[in-house]
Amino acid sequence: MIVGTLINMVTVTVGSLTGTVVGNRLSVNIQKSVLHVLGLFTLYIGFKYALKSENVLIPLGALLLGTIMGETIGIQRRLDGIGIWFEKRFRLEQSRGNVSRGFIVASLVFCVGPLTILGCIQDGLSGDYQLLALKSTLDAFSSMALAAGLGIGVFFAGLTVLVYQGLLSLFASTLSGVLTDPMIAEMTSAGGIMLIGNGLLLLEIKELPIANYLPALVIAPVIVAVVG
């Protein structure tokens, strides 16, 4: 039921370890250039996803409510804490930024998008993991590039992939009866806007507490259900 997710976790793990080794051999200027290219590409993907909305008020409302909820819970602070725990637990030191940044940025890049949702539902319902296999291939290269710029923190995003996608696959039978195409579109749009924030971070333009926006992914389909 979660074969696709396991494949995805392995590709992210291997790709990030490869990228970390390669990144350590690159100069600081090359590392920054890699990050900036990734930032531009993340902006491109973010805008592509964000424009899937049929009603811009829905992702806007979802992000506003999600931010209030995320700030109240302190999601960013808690995820930063996980990154710091990894640093201390495994005595990690890196010159390309802290572990928590790599962990959070990579987790969002790997877990936001229609391939994640549709792939997990398909894998959970029928055991067909073709979509997740495709996503795994893309994530392998993405994790290499991200780890080359952000370091070992990207490696731990494999745990996020395992937990998040695994849960989606396990609850696929329920989700498939609840999530409609408009719900997935608005959820994807909200996720795309978060990816734009990631792009700004990678380009060193603005660092936003993107993790605090995560509840928007749950709120967006709820708004669609209420409005519909």
N, CA and C of each residue as an Amber inpcrd file, in Angstrom:
protein
   684
   0.8140000  -1.2140000   0.0000000   0.0000000   0.0000000   0.0000000
   0.8500000   1.2670000   0.0000000   2.0490000   1.2020000   0.5820000
   2.9050000   2.3900000   0.6130000   4.2310000   2.1130000  -0.0960000
   4.1950000   1.2080000  -1.0770000   5.4170000   0.8800000  -1.8200000
   5.9880000   2.1220000  -2.4930000   5.1020000   2.9110000  -3.1330000
   5.5540000   4.1290000  -3.8090000   6.2250000   5.1010000  -2.8690000
   5.6740000   5.2200000  -1.6640000   6.2540000   6.1190000  -0.6640000
   7.6360000   5.6410000  -0.2280000   7.7820000   4.3390000  -0.0510000
   9.0880000   3.7860000   0.3410000  10.1320000   4.0320000  -0.7470000
   9.7210000   3.8590000  -2.0120000  10.6330000   4.1430000  -3.1240000
  11.0350000   5.6130000  -3.1080000  10.0520000   6.4840000  -2.8810000
  10.2950000   7.9200000  -2.8460000  11.2680000   8.2930000  -1.7240000
  11.0850000   7.6940000  -0.5500000  11.9690000   7.9790000   0.5730000
  13.4070000   7.5620000   0.2530000  13.5600000   6.4010000  -0.3870000
  14.8990000   5.9100000  -0.7360000  15.5780000   6.8440000  -1.7400000
  14.8340000   7.3000000  -2.7590000  15.4430000   8.1730000  -3.7630000
  15.8510000   9.5140000  -3.1580000  15.0220000  10.0300000  -2.2440000
  15.3620000  11.2850000  -1.5650000  16.6000000  11.0980000  -0.6860000
  16.6580000   9.9870000   0.0180000  17.7910000   9.7060000   0.9010000
  19.0930000   9.5690000   0.1070000  19.0630000   8.7430000  -0.9340000
  20.2700000   8.5360000  -1.7490000  20.6680000   9.8250000  -2.4690000
  19.6710000  10.5190000  -3.0310000  19.9550000  11.7600000  -3.7420000
  20.5460000  12.8270000  -2.8400000  19.9930000  12.9720000  -1.6240000
  20.4880000  13.9940000  -0.6980000  21.8980000  13.6740000  -0.1970000
  22.1680000  12.3970000   0.0590000  23.5230000  12.0080000   0.4900000
  24.5330000  12.2830000  -0.6230000  24.1430000  11.9610000  -1.8590000
  25.0140000  12.2380000  -3.0040000  25.2600000  13.7320000  -3.1500000
  24.1810000  14.5090000  -3.0270000  24.3030000  15.9600000  -3.1450000
  25.1510000  16.5650000  -2.0450000  25.0480000  16.0110000  -0.8290000
  25.8410000  16.5140000   0.2910000  27.3350000  16.2870000   0.0400000
  27.6730000  15.0980000  -0.4440000  29.0810000  14.7790000  -0.7330000
  29.6100000  15.6870000  -1.8450000  28.8110000  15.8320000  -2.8990000
  29.2230000  16.6900000  -4.0140000  29.3290000  18.1370000  -3.5690000
  28.3270000  18.5720000  -2.7660000  28.3100000  19.9590000  -2.3160000
  29.5210000  20.3320000  -1.4900000  30.0330000  19.4030000  -0.6960000
  31.2140000  19.6700000   0.1250000  32.4600000  19.9220000  -0.7100000
  32.4250000  19.4960000  -1.9710000  33.5680000  19.6680000  -2.8560000
  33.4520000  20.9310000  -3.7120000  32.3270000  21.6280000  -3.5740000
  32.1000000  22.8290000  -4.3710000  32.4790000  24.0830000  -3.5990000
  32.8830000  25.1040000  -4.3240000  33.2090000  26.3770000  -3.6800000
  31.9400000  27.0560000  -3.1870000  32.1050000  28.0230000  -2.2940000
  30.9520000  28.7410000  -1.7430000  30.1700000  29.4310000  -2.8500000
  30.8770000  30.0110000  -3.8280000  30.1990000  30.7080000  -4.9250000
  29.3470000  29.7560000  -5.7540000  29.8800000  28.5460000  -6.0120000
  29.1130000  27.5650000  -6.7820000  27.8970000  27.1040000  -5.9820000
  28.0730000  26.8920000  -4.6710000  26.9590000  26.4910000  -3.8110000
  25.8500000  27.5310000  -3.8530000  26.2230000  28.8120000  -3.7930000
  25.2270000  29.8810000  -3.8340000  24.5340000  29.9290000  -5.1940000
  25.3130000  29.7180000  -6.2510000  24.7320000  29.7300000  -7.5930000
  23.7240000  28.6060000  -7.7550000  24.0480000  27.4200000  -7.1980000
  23.1330000  26.2820000  -7.2440000  21.8330000  26.6220000  -6.5180000
  21.9650000  27.2440000  -5.3400000  20.7820000  27.6330000  -4.5700000
  19.9140000  28.6230000  -5.3380000  20.5730000  29.5800000  -6.0170000
  19.8250000  30.5960000  -6.7450000  19.0840000  29.9930000  -7.9390000
  19.7250000  29.0420000  -8.6170000  19.0440000  28.3470000  -9.7200000
  17.8370000  27.5810000  -9.1870000  18.0340000  26.8950000  -8.0590000
  16.9250000  26.1750000  -7.4340000  15.8160000  27.1350000  -7.0240000
  16.2030000  28.3130000  -6.5410000  15.2140000  29.3170000  -6.1550000
  14.3730000  29.7530000  -7.3350000  15.0180000  29.9970000  -8.4730000
  14.2940000  30.3880000  -9.6780000  13.3600000  29.2740000 -10.1410000
  13.8620000  28.0300000 -10.1270000  13.0390000  26.8960000 -10.5570000
  11.8670000  26.6910000  -9.6000000  12.1080000  26.8800000  -8.2950000
  11.0410000  26.7410000  -7.3080000   9.9650000  27.8060000  -7.5200000
  10.3890000  29.0230000  -7.8740000   9.4270000  30.0780000  -8.1940000
   8.5750000  29.6710000  -9.3980000   9.2140000  29.1030000 -10.4020000
   8.5000000  28.6670000 -11.6120000   7.4420000  27.6230000 -11.2650000
   7.8500000  26.5920000 -10.5050000   6.9080000  25.5390000 -10.1130000
   5.8080000  26.1120000  -9.2240000   6.2000000  27.0140000  -8.3160000
   5.2350000  27.6300000  -7.4060000   4.1590000  28.3990000  -8.1450000
   4.5640000  29.2210000  -9.1000000   3.5840000  29.9870000  -9.8820000
   2.7010000  29.0530000 -10.7130000   3.3190000  27.9910000 -11.2460000
   2.5620000  27.0250000 -12.0490000   1.4450000  26.3900000 -11.2170000
   1.7710000  25.9970000  -9.9860000   0.7790000  25.3930000  -9.1040000
  -0.2250000  26.4370000  -8.6140000   0.2740000  27.6230000  -8.2610000
  -0.5920000  28.6620000  -7.7000000  -1.7040000  29.0490000  -8.6760000
  -1.4080000  29.0180000  -9.9690000  -2.3770000  29.4370000 -10.9770000
  -3.4600000  28.3960000 -11.2560000  -3.4060000  27.2710000 -10.5730000
  -4.4260000  26.2330000 -10.7570000  -5.7540000  26.6040000 -10.0830000
  -5.7300000  27.6340000  -9.2400000  -6.9450000  28.0310000  -8.5310000
  -8.0010000  28.5750000  -9.4800000  -9.2470000  28.1970000  -9.2240000
 -10.3790000  28.7260000  -9.9910000 -11.0010000  29.9230000  -9.2810000
 -10.6130000  30.1410000  -8.0490000 -11.1350000  31.2580000  -7.2650000
 -10.0400000  31.6830000  -6.2840000  -9.3580000  32.7880000  -6.5980000
  -8.1790000  33.1940000  -5.8140000  -8.5150000  33.4840000  -4.3530000
  -9.7940000  33.7420000  -4.0720000 -10.1790000  34.0210000  -2.6910000
 -10.0490000  32.7860000  -1.7990000 -10.1330000  31.6030000  -2.4170000
 -10.0550000  30.3710000  -1.6180000  -8.6490000  30.1330000  -1.0800000
  -7.5920000  30.1220000  -1.9350000  -6.2480000  29.9750000  -1.3670000
  -5.8550000  31.1440000  -0.4700000  -6.3610000  32.3510000  -0.7850000
  -6.0820000  33.5100000   0.0710000  -6.6690000  33.2860000   1.4560000
  -7.9460000  32.9110000   1.5110000  -8.5920000  32.6570000   2.7970000
  -7.9280000  31.5110000   3.5380000  -7.5670000  30.4520000   2.7900000
  -6.9180000  29.2980000   3.4100000  -5.5730000  29.6860000   4.0180000
  -4.8160000  30.5020000   3.2970000  -3.4960000  30.9070000   3.7930000
  -3.6110000  31.8490000   4.9890000  -4.5950000  32.7440000   4.9580000
  -4.7830000  33.6540000   6.0960000  -5.1710000  32.8710000   7.3530000
  -6.1690000  31.9980000   7.2190000  -6.6000000  31.1890000   8.3630000
  -5.5050000  30.2110000   8.7810000  -4.8250000  29.6340000   7.7750000
  -3.7580000  28.6840000   8.0680000  -2.6030000  29.3250000   8.7900000
  -2.2710000  30.5620000   8.4090000  -1.1770000  31.2800000   9.0710000
  -1.5100000  31.5630000  10.5230000  -2.7490000  31.9980000  10.7750000
  -3.1700000  32.2580000  12.1540000  -3.0600000  30.9850000  12.9820000
  -3.5250000  29.8760000  12.4030000  -3.4530000  28.5990000  13.1050000
  -2.0030000  28.1590000  13.3080000  -1.1990000  28.2900000  12.2510000
   0.1990000  27.8720000  12.3250000   1.0010000  28.6850000  13.3160000
   0.7430000  30.0010000  13.3430000   1.4370000  30.8720000  14.3060000
   1.0270000  30.5280000  15.7270000  -0.2660000  30.2300000  15.9050000
  -0.7610000  29.8840000  17.2420000  -0.1250000  28.5870000  17.7400000
  -0.0700000  27.6000000  16.8490000   0.5310000  26.3160000  17.2250000
   2.0480000  26.4210000  17.3170000   2.6260000  27.2870000  16.4770000
   4.0820000  27.4290000  16.4430000   4.7380000  26.3280000  15.6210000
   4.1810000  26.0540000  14.4250000   4.6950000  24.9660000  13.5980000
   6.1460000  25.2120000  13.1940000   6.4400000  26.4380000  12.7460000
   7.8070000  26.7580000  12.3220000   8.7890000  26.5400000  13.4650000
   8.4090000  27.0130000  14.6290000   9.2910000  26.8760000  15.8070000
   9.5250000  25.4080000  16.1400000   8.4810000  24.6150000  16.0430000
   8.6090000  23.1980000  16.3790000   9.4630000  22.4520000  15.3510000
   9.2680000  22.7850000  14.0580000  10.0770000  22.1390000  13.0260000
  11.5330000  22.5780000  13.1120000  11.7460000  23.8550000  13.4320000
  13.1210000  24.3120000  13.6740000  13.7400000  23.5250000  14.8210000
  12.9240000  23.2500000  15.8190000  13.3960000  22.4730000  16.9650000
  13.8140000  21.0680000  16.5640000  13.0560000  20.4760000  15.6210000
  13.4190000  19.1430000  15.1320000  14.7610000  19.1960000  14.4190000
  14.9500000  20.2410000  13.5980000  16.2150000  20.4010000  12.8960000
  17.3740000  20.5760000  13.8570000  17.1620000  21.3730000  14.9050000
  18.2080000  21.5900000  15.9060000  18.4980000  20.2940000  16.6490000
  17.4420000  19.5000000  16.9050000  17.6430000  18.2070000  17.5820000
  18.5100000  17.2920000  16.7300000  18.2290000  17.2690000  15.4020000
  19.0500000  16.4630000  14.5030000  20.5120000  16.9140000  14.5620000
  20.7040000  18.2460000  14.5720000  22.0700000  18.7800000  14.6260000
  22.8000000  18.2830000  15.8720000  22.1300000  18.3910000  17.0200000
  22.7610000  18.0020000  18.2760000  22.8990000  16.4890000  18.3990000
  21.8400000  15.7750000  17.9790000  21.8350000  14.3200000  18.1300000
  22.9350000  13.6700000  17.3010000  23.1270000  14.1510000  16.0860000
  24.1200000  13.5520000  15.1950000  25.3820000  14.4070000  15.0570000
  25.4600000  15.4550000  15.9070000  26.6370000  16.3370000  15.9370000
  26.9910000  16.8330000  14.5440000  25.9810000  17.4080000  13.9110000
  26.1520000  17.8620000  12.5360000  26.6080000  19.3130000  12.4980000
  27.5470000  19.5800000  11.6260000  27.9910000  20.9470000  11.3860000
  28.0990000  21.1300000   9.8820000  27.6130000  22.2430000   9.3980000
  27.7250000  22.4860000   7.9630000  27.8550000  23.9760000   7.7090000
  28.5240000  24.3060000   6.6230000  28.7750000  25.7060000   6.2950000
  27.7120000  26.2840000   5.3810000  26.7950000  25.4560000   4.8980000
  25.8230000  25.9160000   3.9090000  24.4760000  26.2600000   4.5190000
  24.4380000  26.5760000   5.7740000  23.1790000  26.9070000   6.4290000
  22.8200000  25.8480000   7.4380000  21.8750000  26.1490000   8.3200000
  21.5510000  25.1960000   9.3830000  20.7200000  24.0270000   8.8690000
  20.7330000  22.9710000   9.6550000  20.0470000  21.7380000   9.2710000
  18.5400000  21.9580000   9.1670000  17.9840000  22.7510000  10.0700000
  16.5380000  22.9530000  10.0710000  16.0590000  23.6090000   8.7780000
  16.8530000  24.5290000   8.2270000  16.4460000  25.1800000   6.9760000
  16.3780000  24.1560000   5.8390000  17.4160000  23.3400000   5.7150000
  17.4210000  22.3140000   4.6740000  16.2780000  21.3400000   4.8420000
  15.9920000  20.9620000   6.0850000  14.9220000  20.0200000   6.3970000
  13.5590000  20.5770000   5.9980000  13.2800000  21.8310000   6.3700000
  11.9740000  22.4300000   6.1120000  11.7740000  22.7210000   4.6310000
  12.7760000  23.3420000   3.9930000  12.6630000  23.6710000   2.5660000
  12.4490000  22.4140000   1.7340000  13.2600000  21.3900000   1.9720000
  13.1590000  20.1550000   1.2060000  11.8290000  19.4430000   1.4610000
  11.3770000  19.4420000   2.7110000  10.1110000  18.7780000   3.0420000
   8.9610000  19.3810000   2.2520000   8.9450000  20.7090000   2.1550000
   7.8800000  21.3740000   1.4090000   7.9840000  21.0860000  -0.0770000
   9.2080000  21.1230000  -0.6160000   9.4030000  20.8730000  -2.0460000
   8.9400000  19.4650000  -2.4140000   9.2480000  18.4890000  -1.5580000
   8.9240000  17.0900000  -1.8700000   7.4550000  16.7350000  -1.6330000
   6.7830000  17.4670000  -0.7450000   5.4440000  17.0360000  -0.3280000
   4.3020000  17.8980000  -0.8440000   4.6180000  18.9920000  -1.5660000
   3.5600000  19.8510000  -2.0950000   3.4090000  19.5910000  -3.5920000
   2.1990000  19.4340000  -4.0280000   1.9630000  19.2500000  -5.4640000
   0.9670000  18.1410000  -5.7470000   0.3550000  18.1940000  -6.9300000
  -0.6670000  17.2140000  -7.2840000  -0.1290000  15.7920000  -7.3990000
   1.1360000  15.6340000  -7.8140000   1.7040000  14.2930000  -7.9220000
   1.7050000  13.5820000  -6.5750000   1.9720000  14.3490000  -5.5090000
   1.9890000  13.7630000  -4.1620000   0.6100000  13.2430000  -3.7870000
  -0.4000000  14.1020000  -3.9290000  -1.7560000  13.7380000  -3.5140000
  -2.3240000  12.6210000  -4.3810000  -2.2810000  12.8290000  -5.7010000
  -2.8560000  11.8380000  -6.6090000  -2.0830000  10.5250000  -6.5720000
  -0.7510000  10.6280000  -6.4750000   0.0800000   9.4260000  -6.4270000
  -0.1980000   8.5900000  -5.1940000  -0.3540000   9.2510000  -4.0530000
  -0.6250000   8.5310000  -2.7960000  -2.0040000   7.8890000  -2.8170000
  -2.9920000   8.6010000  -3.3500000  -4.3480000   8.0460000  -3.4310000
  -4.3630000   6.8250000  -4.3450000  -3.6830000   6.9460000  -5.4910000
  -3.6310000   5.8310000  -6.4420000  -2.9170000   4.6270000  -5.8360000
  -1.8080000   4.8820000  -5.1430000  -1.0420000   3.8020000  -4.5130000
  -1.8550000   3.1330000  -3.4070000  -2.5390000   3.9500000  -2.5960000
  -3.3080000   3.4000000  -1.4820000  -4.5250000   2.6160000  -1.9210000
  -5.1780000   3.0720000  -2.9990000  -6.4080000   2.4160000  -3.4500000
  -6.1590000   1.1270000  -4.2240000  -5.1990000   1.1880000  -5.1500000
  -5.0210000   0.0480000  -6.0590000  -3.6350000  -0.5790000  -6.0230000
  -2.7210000   0.0420000  -5.2690000  -1.3550000  -0.4760000  -5.2490000
  -0.5590000  -0.0610000  -6.4730000  -1.1380000   0.8010000  -7.3110000
  -0.4520000   1.3010000  -8.5010000   0.4030000   2.5080000  -8.0970000
   1.7200000   2.3240000  -8.1170000   2.6000000   3.4070000  -7.6620000
   3.3710000   4.0650000  -8.8120000   2.8060000   4.0260000 -10.0190000
   3.4870000   4.6190000 -11.1660000   3.7080000   6.1250000 -10.9950000
   2.6770000   6.8300000 -10.5170000   2.8220000   8.2780000 -10.3260000
   3.8880000   8.5990000  -9.2790000   3.9090000   7.8280000  -8.1910000
   4.9110000   8.0640000  -7.1620000   6.3070000   7.6630000  -7.6430000
   6.3810000   6.6820000  -8.5350000   7.6760000   6.3100000  -9.1150000
   8.2170000   7.4570000  -9.9690000   7.3110000   8.0990000 -10.7170000
   7.6970000   9.2710000 -11.5040000   8.1650000  10.3910000 -10.5840000
   7.3920000  10.6510000  -9.5350000   7.7530000  11.6800000  -8.5650000
   9.0970000  11.3590000  -7.9080000   9.3290000  10.0790000  -7.6250000
  10.5810000   9.6590000  -6.9900000  11.7800000   9.9930000  -7.8630000
  11.6150000   9.7890000  -9.1670000  12.7020000  10.1070000 -10.1030000
  13.0100000  11.6020000 -10.0800000  11.9580000  12.4120000 -10.1200000
  12.1390000  13.8660000 -10.0690000  12.7690000  14.2890000  -8.7400000
  12.2940000  13.6930000  -7.6400000  12.8080000  14.0570000  -6.3100000
  14.2640000  13.6430000  -6.1260000  14.6890000  12.5810000  -6.8230000
  16.0850000  12.1430000  -6.7150000  17.0150000  13.2630000  -7.1760000
  16.6940000  13.8600000  -8.3150000  17.5260000  14.9450000  -8.8400000
  17.3580000  16.2230000  -8.0090000  16.1230000  16.4790000  -7.5730000
  15.8790000  17.6670000  -6.7490000  16.6420000  17.5880000  -5.4310000
  16.6370000  16.3970000  -4.8060000  17.3240000  16.2410000  -3.5240000
  18.8270000  16.3970000  -3.6760000  19.3810000  15.9390000  -4.8090000
  20.8100000  16.1380000  -5.0520000  21.1400000  17.6240000  -5.1090000
  20.3340000  18.3440000  -5.9070000  20.5880000  19.7760000  -6.0810000
  20.3770000  20.5450000  -4.7740000  19.3040000  20.2140000  -4.0500000
  19.0320000  20.8980000  -2.7870000  20.1270000  20.6240000  -1.7590000
  20.5540000  19.3630000  -1.6560000  21.5790000  19.0100000  -0.6720000
  22.9130000  19.6440000  -1.0200000  23.2000000  19.8000000  -2.3210000
  24.4450000  20.4460000  -2.7270000  24.4850000  21.8940000  -2.2510000
  23.2910000  22.5030000  -2.1560000  23.2430000  23.8960000  -1.7120000
  22.9260000  24.0750000  -0.2390000  22.0740000  23.1840000   0.3180000
  21.6000000  23.3600000   1.6940000  22.2130000  22.3710000   2.6820000
  22.8710000  21.3340000   2.1790000  23.5450000  20.4040000   3.0780000
  22.6970000  19.2560000   3.5850000  23.1610000  18.6470000   4.6660000
  22.6230000  17.3830000   5.1700000  21.1930000  17.4800000   5.6770000
  20.6930000  18.6730000   5.9360000  19.3180000  18.8190000   6.4080000
  18.3100000  18.2300000   5.4390000  18.6490000  18.2400000   4.1420000
  17.7640000  17.6930000   3.1160000  17.5710000  16.1900000   3.3170000
  18.5920000  15.5150000   3.8150000  18.5260000  14.0700000   4.0500000
  17.3510000  13.7110000   4.9650000  17.1440000  14.4980000   6.0040000
  16.1020000  14.1990000   6.9870000  14.6950000  14.4460000   6.4490000
  14.5910000  15.1370000   5.2970000  13.2840000  15.3280000   4.6730000
  12.7140000  14.0020000   4.1920000  13.5640000  12.9880000   4.0710000
  13.0800000  11.6590000   3.7190000  12.0910000  11.1390000   4.7470000
  12.2830000  11.5200000   6.0130000  11.3460000  11.1270000   7.0680000
   9.9860000  11.7950000   6.8680000  10.0060000  13.0570000   6.4220000
   8.7550000  13.7640000   6.1410000   8.0010000  13.0720000   5.0150000
   8.7360000  12.6910000   3.9700000   8.1300000  11.9810000   2.8450000
   7.4830000  10.6840000   3.3250000   8.1920000   9.9420000   4.1620000
   7.6900000   8.6640000   4.6670000   6.4100000   8.8520000   5.4770000
   6.4190000   9.8080000   6.4020000   5.2700000  10.0050000   7.2920000
   4.0880000  10.6140000   6.5430000   4.3340000  11.7080000   5.8290000
   3.2450000  12.4380000   5.1560000   2.6120000  11.6040000   4.0470000
   3.4440000  11.1080000   3.1190000   2.9000000  10.3350000   2.0110000
   2.3750000   8.9860000   2.4820000   3.0160000   8.4210000   3.4880000
   2.5360000   7.1490000   4.0180000   1.1370000   7.2750000   4.5870000
   0.9020000   8.3540000   5.3500000  -0.4300000   8.5750000   5.9280000
  -1.4640000   8.8290000   4.8410000  -1.0690000   9.6120000   3.8090000
  -1.9980000   9.8650000   2.7030000  -2.4030000   8.5630000   2.0180000
  -1.4260000   7.6840000   1.8100000  -1.7200000   6.4070000   1.1480000
  -2.6120000   5.5310000   2.0110000  -2.3330000   5.5140000   3.3260000
  -3.1020000   4.6710000   4.2330000  -4.5650000   5.1140000   4.3270000
  -4.7710000   6.4220000   4.2410000  -6.1370000   6.9440000   4.3210000
  -6.7240000   7.2400000   2.9430000  -6.1320000   6.6490000   1.9090000
  -6.5360000   6.9500000   0.5320000  -8.0040000   6.6400000   0.2770000
  -8.4870000   5.5320000   0.8060000  -9.8760000   5.1480000   0.5400000
 -10.8500000   6.1990000   1.0470000 -10.5160000   6.8130000   2.1810000
 -11.3610000   7.8750000   2.7290000 -11.2210000   9.1510000   1.9270000
  -9.9620000   9.5050000   1.6190000  -9.6930000  10.7500000   0.9120000
 -10.2900000  10.7530000  -0.4890000 -10.2410000   9.5990000  -1.1570000
 -10.7280000   9.5410000  -2.5340000 -12.2190000   9.8420000  -2.6080000
 -12.9450000   9.5410000  -1.5530000 -14.3690000   9.8070000  -1.5470000
 -14.6900000  11.2180000  -1.1030000 -13.6950000  11.9040000  -0.5510000
 -13.9070000  13.2440000  -0.0140000 -13.3180000  14.3160000  -0.9200000
 -12.0820000  14.1030000  -1.3900000 -11.3960000  15.1140000  -2.1830000
 -11.9070000  15.1280000  -3.6200000 -12.4640000  16.2510000  -4.0290000
 -12.9070000  16.4220000  -5.4090000 -11.8060000  17.1380000  -6.1970000
 -11.9630000  17.1990000  -7.5090000 -10.9760000  17.9010000  -8.3340000
 -10.8240000  19.3710000  -7.9380000 -11.9170000  20.1010000  -7.6820000
 -11.7610000  21.4940000  -7.2360000 -11.0050000  21.6060000  -5.9070000
 -11.2390000  20.6510000  -5.0030000 -10.5250000  20.6740000  -3.7160000
  -9.0300000  20.4930000  -3.9280000  -8.6680000  19.5300000  -4.7800000
  -7.2540000  19.2760000  -5.0590000  -6.6260000  20.4910000  -5.7390000
  -7.3790000  21.1340000  -6.6250000  -6.8660000  22.3120000  -7.3330000
  -6.5610000  23.4500000  -6.3720000  -7.4790000  23.7190000  -5.4260000
  -7.2690000  24.8180000  -4.4780000  -6.1680000  24.4690000  -3.4620000
  -6.0940000  23.1950000  -3.0830000  -5.0270000  22.7530000  -2.1860000
  -3.6670000  22.9150000  -2.8720000  -3.6280000  22.5470000  -4.1450000
  -2.3930000  22.6760000  -4.9230000  -2.0080000  24.1380000  -5.0850000
  -3.0040000  24.9870000  -5.3040000  -2.7470000  26.4210000  -5.4500000
  -2.1370000  27.0010000  -4.1760000  -2.7170000  26.6540000  -3.0270000
  -2.1670000  27.1220000  -1.7530000  -0.7340000  26.6130000  -1.5690000
  -0.4940000  25.3490000  -1.9440000   0.8520000  24.7950000  -1.8550000
   1.8130000  25.5130000  -2.7900000   1.3290000  25.8870000  -3.9770000
   2.1650000  26.6190000  -4.9190000   2.6150000  27.9660000  -4.3710000
   1.7110000  28.6510000  -3.6830000   2.0640000  29.9390000  -3.0770000
   3.1450000  29.7470000  -2.0060000   3.0530000  28.6370000  -1.2700000
   4.0850000  28.3300000  -0.2830000   5.4290000  28.0600000  -0.9540000
   5.3800000  27.3950000  -2.1210000   6.6120000  27.1460000  -2.8580000
   7.2380000  28.4550000  -3.3430000   6.4100000  29.4320000  -3.6810000
   6.9340000  30.7440000  -4.0610000   7.7130000  31.3440000  -2.8910000
   7.1670000  31.1810000  -1.6870000   7.8900000  31.6270000  -0.4950000
   9.2150000  30.9110000  -0.3410000   9.2220000  29.6120000  -0.6630000
  10.4720000  28.8490000  -0.6450000  11.4840000  29.4210000  -1.6340000
  10.9730000  29.7770000  -2.8180000  11.8560000  30.3450000  -3.8370000
  12.4960000  31.6400000  -3.3750000  11.7150000  32.4790000  -2.7200000
  12.2510000  33.7450000  -2.1870000  13.3320000  33.4750000  -1.1510000
  13.1370000  32.4360000  -0.3570000  14.1220000  32.0670000   0.6600000
  15.4210000  31.6000000  -0.0030000  15.3050000  30.7290000  -1.0170000
  16.4910000  30.2070000  -1.6930000  17.2360000  31.3090000  -2.4400000
  16.5000000  32.3220000  -2.9100000  17.1300000  33.4540000  -3.5960000
  17.6610000  34.5010000  -2.6220000  17.4800000  34.2280000  -1.3330000
  17.9500000  35.1330000  -0.2650000  17.3000000  36.5050000  -0.3530000
  16.0530000  36.5280000  -0.8290000  15.3110000  37.7850000  -0.9070000
  14.5590000  38.0400000   0.3970000  13.8690000  37.0140000   0.8840000
  13.0830000  37.1460000   2.1040000  12.9100000  35.7800000   2.7480000
  13.1620000  35.6930000   4.0480000  12.9500000  34.4440000   4.7690000
  11.6110000  34.5090000   5.4870000  10.6920000  33.6600000   5.0660000
   9.3370000  33.6370000   5.6150000   9.1260000  32.3820000   6.4530000
   8.2800000  32.4570000   7.4830000   7.9730000  31.2670000   8.2990000
   6.9890000  30.3600000   7.5680000   7.4410000  29.7740000   6.4660000
   6.5520000  29.0370000   5.5540000   5.8570000  27.8710000   6.2460000
   6.5310000  27.2310000   7.1710000   5.9320000  26.0800000   7.8480000
   4.6370000  26.4630000   8.5660000   4.5450000  27.7230000   9.0010000
   3.3310000  28.1680000   9.6880000   2.1370000  28.2740000   8.7480000
   2.3870000  28.2100000   7.4390000   1.2960000  28.2950000   6.4700000
   0.6950000  26.9250000   6.1580000   1.3260000  25.8590000   6.6390000
   0.9260000  24.4970000   6.2750000  -0.5500000  24.1530000   6.5200000
  -1.1830000  24.6440000   7.5960000  -2.6050000  24.3170000   7.7940000
  -3.4850000  24.7160000   6.6160000  -2.9970000  25.6310000   5.7660000
  -3.7770000  26.0550000   4.5970000  -4.0810000  24.8800000   3.6750000
  -3.2080000  23.8670000   3.6520000  -3.4310000  22.7090000   2.7920000
  -4.6600000  21.9070000   3.2290000  -4.9780000  21.9930000   4.5120000
  -6.1740000  21.3180000   5.0320000  -7.3860000  22.2320000   4.9190000
  -7.1630000  23.5170000   5.1510000  -8.2700000  24.4750000   5.1630000
  -8.8290000  24.7150000   3.7610000  -7.9640000  24.7160000   2.7400000
  -8.4150000  25.0010000   1.3660000  -9.5380000  24.0760000   0.9040000
  -9.3950000  22.7470000   1.0190000 -10.5080000  21.8860000   0.5880000
 -11.7550000  22.0330000   1.4530000 -11.5650000  22.4040000   2.7210000
 -12.7190000  22.6320000   3.5920000 -13.5220000  23.8320000   3.1000000
 -12.8080000  24.9010000   2.7040000 -13.4750000  26.0910000   2.1790000
 -14.2450000  25.7360000   0.9050000 -13.6130000  24.9320000   0.0340000
 -14.2800000  24.5070000  -1.2030000 -15.5710000  23.7560000  -0.8630000
 -15.5160000  22.8850000   0.1190000 -16.6920000  22.1050000   0.5120000
 -17.8060000  23.0180000   1.0160000 -17.4240000  24.0150000   1.8310000
 -18.4080000  24.9390000   2.4190000 -19.0130000  25.8300000   1.3250000
 -18.1540000  26.3960000   0.4880000 -18.6310000  27.2800000  -0.5780000
 -19.4370000  26.5050000  -1.5980000 -18.9530000  25.2720000  -1.9170000
 -19.6390000  24.4560000  -2.9250000 -21.0380000  24.0970000  -2.4940000
